[in-house]
Amino acid sequence: MTLKIVLAVVTGRDNDTATLDVALGLARRFGAHIDALHIKGDPRDAIPFLGEGASGVLIEQIMTAAERDAGTRSGKARAAFDTWRAASGLSLVTRPGEGSGATVAWREEVGAEEECMARRGRLCDIVALGRPPADDSGASTVLFETALFDTGRPVLVAPPVAQSAPIVDSPVVIFWTGSAEAARAVGAAVPLLTAASRVLVVSSSVAGKVAEPAGLIEFLQWHGVRAQAKDPLDITPAAGGELLALAKREGAGLLVMGAYTQSRLRQLIYGSVTKHVLTSAELPVLMAH
């Protein structure tokens, strides 16, 4: 198992460089190709939300503002990419086979972010994108959820700034709930787990019922990965913070977990670990649903 195509989503926000750095760690480790994708919004997409009573002047003003904002973000995205690529030294290619080792291509598309994200995301091995910011208006969260729910691919969420521990050759923490989502995340992470210095399994416990880690540890052994079980984590409103604190103590370069594995009722009662990790993680997180 290996990775060959990493889709790195570049949005024109401050976390673009951190996202590209996470993708770079994978590309260099596996000799993979990075598709750096920027989706430029189409101003015409704003028209249906204005309502039938909107005047022509208002529509023109809204489209002009939307086009100006899209152009500004596109400029920032391309500038961040160009600076990062020059520092990385990766070969800039347009099609497979043009370069050797790790390579990168710039892809810019105009259209609805969800549609472009879903279509492009289905044609890669893993999607890397920045963590939605705390003050997000909703666009970054929608983009993340599209990648998670609509691509069928694992999602690697990059922290706002690069961390000291590399994503490969560092300890990896697996949050194991025994769910289908967690199983898919682990399966996608196997190439990274084989390159980890240590693999730690933290199982979950809800109302005294523990997701036993023994079966997962045996599964990983068949893939040549030696994993160690840590104390189980009780699913409470504080669980997300405890999980991230453990990952920090262990010097982890990656956290692997399923996303939104609980029912809405359980999320209300126990809190959502996924939500806390998404808003607070300072290390890359590989998620799957």
C-alpha positions as CSV (number, residue, x, y, z in Angstrom):
1,M,0.0,0.0,0.0
2,T,1.3,3.4,-0.9
3,L,0.2,7.0,-1.8
4,K,0.7,8.4,-5.2
5,I,-1.6,11.4,-5.5
6,V,-2.2,13.9,-2.8
7,L,-4.8,16.6,-3.4
8,A,-3.8,19.7,-1.4
9,V,-6.6,22.3,-1.2
10,V,-5.3,25.9,-1.4
11,T,-7.9,28.5,-0.4
12,G,-6.1,31.8,-0.2
13,R,-6.2,31.8,3.6
14,D,-3.3,32.0,6.1
15,N,-3.1,28.2,6.6
16,D,-2.2,27.4,2.9
17,T,1.5,27.0,3.6
18,A,0.9,24.6,6.5
19,T,-1.5,22.5,4.3
20,L,1.1,22.3,1.5
21,D,3.8,21.4,4.0
22,V,1.7,18.4,5.3
23,A,1.2,17.3,1.7
24,L,5.0,17.7,1.1
25,G,5.8,15.3,3.9
26,L,3.7,12.6,2.3
27,A,5.1,13.4,-1.2
28,R,8.7,13.1,-0.2
29,R,8.1,9.9,1.9
30,F,6.3,8.1,-0.9
31,G,7.6,9.8,-4.1
32,A,4.1,11.0,-4.6
33,H,2.6,13.8,-6.7
34,I,0.7,16.8,-5.2
35,D,-2.2,18.4,-7.0
36,A,-2.5,21.9,-5.5
37,L,-6.1,22.8,-6.1
38,H,-7.6,26.2,-5.8
39,I,-11.3,26.6,-6.4
40,K,-12.3,30.1,-7.5
41,G,-15.9,30.8,-6.8
42,D,-18.1,31.8,-9.8
43,P,-19.9,35.1,-9.0
44,R,-23.0,33.9,-10.8
45,D,-23.6,31.3,-8.1
46,A,-24.6,34.1,-5.8
47,I,-27.6,35.1,-7.9
48,P,-30.1,32.4,-6.9
49,F,-29.7,33.4,-3.2
50,L,-30.7,37.0,-3.8
51,G,-34.4,36.2,-4.5
52,E,-36.7,37.2,-7.3
53,G,-37.3,40.7,-6.0
54,A,-33.6,41.7,-6.3
55,S,-33.0,44.7,-8.6
56,G,-30.5,44.6,-11.4
57,V,-28.4,47.1,-9.7
58,L,-28.2,45.0,-6.5
59,I,-27.4,41.9,-8.5
60,E,-24.6,43.7,-10.3
61,Q,-23.2,45.0,-7.0
62,I,-23.2,41.6,-5.4
63,M,-21.5,39.9,-8.4
64,T,-18.9,42.6,-8.6
65,A,-18.1,42.2,-4.9
66,A,-18.0,38.4,-5.2
67,E,-15.7,38.6,-8.2
68,R,-13.4,41.0,-6.4
69,D,-13.3,38.7,-3.3
70,A,-12.7,35.6,-5.5
71,G,-9.9,37.4,-7.4
72,T,-8.2,38.5,-4.1
73,R,-8.3,35.0,-2.7
74,S,-7.0,33.5,-5.9
75,G,-4.1,35.9,-5.9
76,K,-3.2,35.1,-2.4
77,A,-3.5,31.3,-3.0
78,R,-1.2,31.4,-6.1
79,A,1.3,33.7,-4.3
80,A,1.5,31.3,-1.3
81,F,1.9,28.3,-3.6
82,D,4.7,29.9,-5.7
83,T,6.6,30.9,-2.6
84,W,6.1,27.4,-1.1
85,R,7.1,25.6,-4.3
86,A,10.3,27.7,-4.6
87,A,11.3,26.8,-1.1
88,S,10.4,23.1,-1.5
89,G,12.3,22.6,-4.7
90,L,9.6,20.3,-6.1
91,S,9.4,19.9,-9.9
92,L,6.4,21.6,-11.4
93,V,4.6,19.2,-13.9
94,T,1.4,19.1,-15.8
95,R,0.9,15.4,-16.3
96,P,2.1,12.1,-14.8
97,G,5.5,10.9,-15.8
98,E,7.0,14.3,-16.5
99,G,9.2,14.3,-13.4
100,S,10.7,11.8,-11.0
101,G,10.2,11.5,-7.2
102,A,7.9,14.0,-5.6
103,T,6.3,16.5,-8.0
104,V,3.6,19.1,-7.9
105,A,1.0,20.7,-10.2
106,W,-1.1,23.8,-9.9
107,R,-4.8,23.3,-10.6
108,E,-7.3,26.2,-10.6
109,E,-11.0,25.7,-11.3
110,V,-13.9,28.1,-11.4
111,G,-17.2,26.9,-10.0
112,A,-19.1,25.8,-7.0
113,E,-16.6,24.7,-4.3
114,E,-18.6,21.6,-3.3
115,E,-19.0,20.3,-6.8
116,C,-15.3,20.8,-7.6
117,M,-14.1,19.4,-4.3
118,A,-16.2,16.2,-4.7
119,R,-15.1,15.7,-8.3
120,R,-11.4,16.3,-7.8
121,G,-11.3,14.5,-4.5
122,R,-12.5,11.3,-5.9
123,L,-9.4,11.1,-8.1
124,C,-6.7,11.2,-5.5
125,D,-5.4,8.9,-2.7
126,I,-5.8,11.4,0.1
127,V,-7.2,15.0,0.5
128,A,-5.1,17.5,2.5
129,L,-6.8,20.7,3.6
130,G,-6.5,23.2,6.3
131,R,-8.4,23.1,9.6
132,P,-11.5,25.2,9.5
133,P,-10.7,28.4,11.4
134,A,-12.6,29.2,14.6
135,D,-14.1,32.4,13.0
136,D,-15.1,30.6,9.9
137,S,-18.1,32.0,8.1
138,G,-19.1,28.5,7.1
139,A,-17.3,28.1,3.8
140,S,-14.3,26.2,5.2
141,T,-16.5,23.9,7.2
142,V,-18.6,23.1,4.1
143,L,-15.4,22.4,2.1
144,F,-14.1,20.0,4.8
145,E,-17.5,18.2,5.1
146,T,-17.6,17.8,1.3
147,A,-14.2,16.3,1.3
148,L,-15.1,14.0,4.2
149,F,-18.6,12.9,3.1
150,D,-18.6,13.2,-0.7
151,T,-15.1,12.1,-2.0
152,G,-14.9,8.6,-0.6
153,R,-11.3,9.4,0.3
154,P,-9.5,9.9,3.7
155,V,-9.0,13.6,4.7
156,L,-5.8,14.9,6.2
157,V,-6.5,18.0,8.2
158,A,-3.5,20.3,8.5
159,P,-3.1,22.5,11.6
160,P,-2.9,26.3,11.1
161,V,0.9,26.4,11.4
162,A,3.5,23.7,10.8
163,Q,4.4,21.6,13.8
164,S,7.9,20.5,15.0
165,A,7.2,16.8,14.6
166,P,7.2,15.5,11.0
167,I,4.1,13.7,9.8
168,V,6.2,10.6,9.0
169,D,8.9,8.9,11.2
170,S,7.2,10.2,14.3
171,P,4.8,8.6,16.8
172,V,1.2,8.1,15.6
173,V,-1.8,8.0,17.9
174,I,-4.9,6.1,16.8
175,F,-8.2,6.9,18.4
176,W,-10.1,3.6,18.2
177,T,-13.9,3.4,18.6
178,G,-14.4,0.1,16.8
179,S,-16.6,1.9,14.3
180,A,-16.7,1.6,10.5
181,E,-15.4,5.2,10.3
182,A,-12.4,4.4,12.6
183,A,-11.7,1.3,10.6
184,R,-11.6,3.2,7.3
185,A,-9.3,5.8,8.8
186,V,-6.9,3.1,10.1
187,G,-6.9,1.3,6.7
188,A,-6.1,4.6,4.9
189,A,-3.3,5.3,7.4
190,V,-1.5,2.0,7.0
191,P,1.3,3.4,4.7
192,L,1.9,6.1,7.4
193,L,1.8,3.7,10.3
194,T,4.5,1.5,8.7
195,A,6.7,4.6,8.6
196,A,5.9,5.7,12.2
197,S,8.5,5.5,15.0
198,R,5.7,4.3,17.4
199,V,2.0,3.6,17.1
200,L,-0.2,4.1,20.1
201,V,-3.9,2.9,20.2
202,V,-6.3,4.8,22.5
203,S,-9.6,3.0,22.6
204,S,-12.9,4.7,23.6
205,S,-15.2,3.9,26.5
206,V,-18.9,4.9,26.5
207,A,-20.9,4.1,29.6
208,G,-18.4,1.5,30.6
209,K,-18.3,-0.3,27.2
210,V,-14.8,-0.3,25.8
211,A,-13.8,-0.7,22.2
212,E,-11.1,-3.4,22.8
213,P,-7.8,-2.6,21.0
214,A,-6.5,-6.2,20.9
215,G,-8.1,-7.0,17.5
216,L,-6.8,-3.8,15.9
217,I,-3.3,-4.4,17.3
218,E,-3.3,-7.9,15.7
219,F,-4.6,-6.5,12.4
220,L,-1.8,-4.0,12.4
221,Q,0.8,-6.7,13.1
222,W,-0.2,-8.4,9.9
223,H,0.9,-5.2,8.1
224,G,4.2,-5.1,9.9
225,V,3.1,-2.4,12.4
226,R,3.8,-2.9,16.1
227,A,1.2,-1.0,18.1
228,Q,0.9,-0.4,21.8
229,A,-2.4,0.0,23.7
230,K,-2.8,3.0,26.0
231,D,-5.5,3.5,28.7
232,P,-9.0,3.8,27.2
233,L,-10.5,7.2,27.0
234,D,-14.0,7.8,28.5
235,I,-16.2,9.6,26.1
236,T,-17.2,12.7,28.0
237,P,-17.4,16.4,27.0
238,A,-13.7,16.6,27.9
239,A,-12.6,13.6,25.8
240,G,-11.4,15.7,22.8
241,G,-9.1,17.8,24.9
242,E,-7.7,14.7,26.7
243,L,-7.0,13.0,23.4
244,L,-5.1,16.0,22.0
245,A,-3.2,16.4,25.3
246,L,-2.1,12.7,25.1
247,A,-1.0,13.2,21.5
248,K,1.1,16.2,22.5
249,R,2.7,14.4,25.5
250,E,3.7,11.5,23.2
251,G,5.2,13.9,20.6
252,A,2.8,12.6,17.9
253,G,3.2,13.7,14.3
254,L,-0.2,12.4,13.4
255,L,-3.6,11.5,14.9
256,V,-5.8,8.9,13.2
257,M,-9.5,8.7,13.9
258,G,-13.0,8.2,12.4
259,A,-15.1,11.4,12.0
260,Y,-18.6,11.8,13.4
261,T,-18.9,8.2,14.6
262,Q,-21.6,8.9,17.2
263,S,-25.3,9.4,16.7
264,R,-26.6,13.0,17.2
265,L,-28.1,12.0,20.5
266,R,-24.8,10.7,21.8
267,Q,-23.0,13.8,20.6
268,L,-25.5,15.9,22.6
269,I,-25.0,13.8,25.7
270,Y,-21.2,13.1,25.6
271,G,-19.9,15.9,23.3
272,S,-18.3,15.5,19.9
273,V,-14.7,14.5,19.9
274,T,-14.6,15.2,16.2
275,K,-15.7,18.8,16.6
276,H,-13.2,19.5,19.4
277,V,-10.3,18.0,17.5
278,L,-11.3,20.0,14.3
279,T,-11.3,23.3,16.2
280,S,-8.3,22.7,18.5
281,A,-5.8,20.2,17.0
282,E,-2.2,21.5,16.6
283,L,-1.1,18.4,14.7
284,P,-2.2,16.8,11.4
285,V,-5.3,14.6,11.8
286,L,-6.2,11.8,9.3
287,M,-10.0,11.4,9.3
288,A,-12.5,9.2,7.5
289,H,-16.2,8.7,7.5
